[in-house]
Amino acid sequence: MEIKRKYDLEERLIEFAVQIIRITESLHNTRAGIHVGGQLVRSGTSPALHYGEAQSAESRPDFIHKIKVVLKELRETKNALTIIKRVPLTDKMEIVDKAMAESNELISIFVKSLETAKKNLEDEKKQKRKNNDDK
């Protein structure tokens, strides 16, 4: 079941990237639309790519670092979506609203994942100290 959940999250991030590309393509062809669109397409497609890297992390600290990058990019994307909505920079707000909701859910998932990974790292350190003390 764990493998299925990893796949589902990876698939969600890929689908999120697709949504972001569609939003970017719908932005008005203005200086602001082009600028924000460039930022959005970079930050909004990045989490799927970085999550793939996190799955191949060389250590728990490496995994934590990569998940922090995913989270940073998701937050940047959420801010760009907020700007697009407030200006507004597109006529297709329904896809912006959908992406905003998904970004909020993904941020929550990765905050929890980061907390769990940090707790597991701390538990590993405690176990190593205990094992060293027992020698």
C-alpha positions as CSV (number, residue, x, y, z in Angstrom):
1,M,0.0,0.0,0.0
2,E,2.9,2.4,0.7
3,I,4.1,2.2,-2.9
4,K,0.6,3.1,-4.1
5,R,0.5,6.2,-1.8
6,K,3.9,7.3,-3.1
7,Y,2.7,6.9,-6.7
8,D,-0.5,8.8,-5.9
9,L,1.5,11.8,-4.4
10,E,3.9,11.8,-7.4
11,E,0.9,11.6,-9.8
12,R,-0.8,14.5,-7.9
13,L,2.4,16.6,-8.2
14,I,2.6,15.8,-12.0
15,E,-1.1,16.7,-12.4
16,F,-0.5,19.9,-10.4
17,A,2.3,20.8,-12.8
18,V,0.0,20.2,-15.7
19,Q,-2.6,22.6,-14.1
20,I,0.1,25.2,-13.6
21,I,1.2,25.0,-17.3
22,R,-2.4,25.4,-18.4
23,I,-2.8,28.5,-16.1
24,T,0.4,29.9,-17.4
25,E,-0.8,29.5,-21.0
26,S,-4.0,31.3,-20.1
27,L,-2.4,34.4,-18.7
28,H,-2.9,37.7,-20.4
29,N,-0.1,38.7,-22.7
30,T,1.0,41.7,-20.7
31,R,4.3,42.6,-19.0
32,A,2.8,41.4,-15.6
33,G,1.3,38.2,-17.2
34,I,4.6,37.3,-18.8
35,H,6.6,38.0,-15.7
36,V,4.4,36.2,-13.2
37,G,3.8,33.4,-15.7
38,G,7.6,32.8,-16.0
39,Q,7.8,32.5,-12.2
40,L,4.7,30.4,-12.0
41,V,5.8,27.8,-14.5
42,R,9.2,27.4,-12.8
43,S,7.9,27.1,-9.3
44,G,4.8,25.2,-10.2
45,T,6.5,22.4,-12.1
46,S,9.4,22.2,-9.8
47,P,7.7,20.2,-6.9
48,A,7.1,17.2,-9.1
49,L,10.7,17.1,-10.2
50,H,12.1,17.7,-6.7
51,Y,9.8,15.0,-5.2
52,G,11.4,12.5,-7.6
53,E,14.8,13.5,-6.2
54,A,13.5,13.1,-2.7
55,Q,12.5,9.6,-3.4
56,S,16.1,8.8,-4.3
57,A,17.6,10.7,-1.3
58,E,20.9,9.3,-0.1
59,S,20.1,9.8,3.6
60,R,17.3,11.1,5.9
61,P,18.9,14.6,6.1
62,D,19.1,14.6,2.3
63,F,15.4,13.6,2.1
64,I,14.5,16.4,4.6
65,H,16.4,19.0,2.5
66,K,14.7,17.9,-0.7
67,I,11.2,18.0,0.9
68,K,12.0,21.5,2.2
69,V,12.7,22.5,-1.5
70,V,9.4,21.0,-2.6
71,L,7.6,22.9,0.2
72,K,9.4,26.2,-0.7
73,E,8.4,25.8,-4.4
74,L,4.8,25.0,-3.5
75,R,4.6,28.1,-1.3
76,E,6.0,30.3,-4.0
77,T,3.5,28.8,-6.5
78,K,0.6,29.6,-4.1
79,N,1.8,33.2,-3.8
80,A,2.0,33.5,-7.6
81,L,-1.5,32.1,-7.9
82,T,-2.7,34.7,-5.3
83,I,-1.2,37.5,-7.4
84,I,-2.8,36.2,-10.6
85,K,-6.2,36.0,-8.8
86,R,-6.0,39.5,-7.3
87,V,-4.9,41.4,-10.4
88,P,-6.6,39.4,-12.3
89,L,-4.2,38.1,-14.9
90,T,-6.4,35.5,-16.5
91,D,-10.1,35.0,-17.4
92,K,-10.0,31.4,-16.3
93,M,-10.3,31.8,-12.6
94,E,-11.9,28.4,-12.1
95,I,-8.5,26.7,-12.9
96,V,-6.7,29.1,-10.7
97,D,-9.1,28.3,-7.8
98,K,-8.6,24.6,-8.4
99,A,-4.8,25.0,-8.4
100,M,-5.0,27.1,-5.2
101,A,-7.0,24.4,-3.4
102,E,-4.5,21.7,-4.5
103,S,-1.5,23.8,-3.5
104,N,-3.0,24.2,0.0
105,E,-3.5,20.4,0.2
106,L,0.0,19.6,-1.1
107,I,1.5,22.1,1.3
108,S,-0.3,20.5,4.2
109,I,0.9,17.0,3.1
110,F,4.5,18.1,2.8
111,V,4.5,20.0,6.1
112,K,3.4,16.7,7.8
113,S,5.9,14.7,5.8
114,L,8.7,17.1,6.9
115,E,7.6,16.9,10.6
116,T,7.6,13.0,10.4
117,A,11.0,12.9,8.7
118,K,12.5,15.2,11.3
119,K,11.0,13.2,14.1
120,N,12.3,10.0,12.6
121,L,15.8,11.6,12.2
122,E,15.7,12.6,15.9
123,D,14.6,9.1,16.9
124,E,17.5,7.6,14.9
125,K,20.0,10.0,16.6
126,K,18.6,9.0,20.1
127,Q,18.8,5.3,19.2
128,K,22.5,5.7,18.1
129,R,23.3,7.6,21.3
130,K,21.6,4.9,23.3
131,N,23.5,2.2,21.4
132,N,26.8,4.0,22.0
133,D,26.1,4.4,25.7
134,D,25.3,0.7,26.0
135,K,28.8,-0.2,24.7
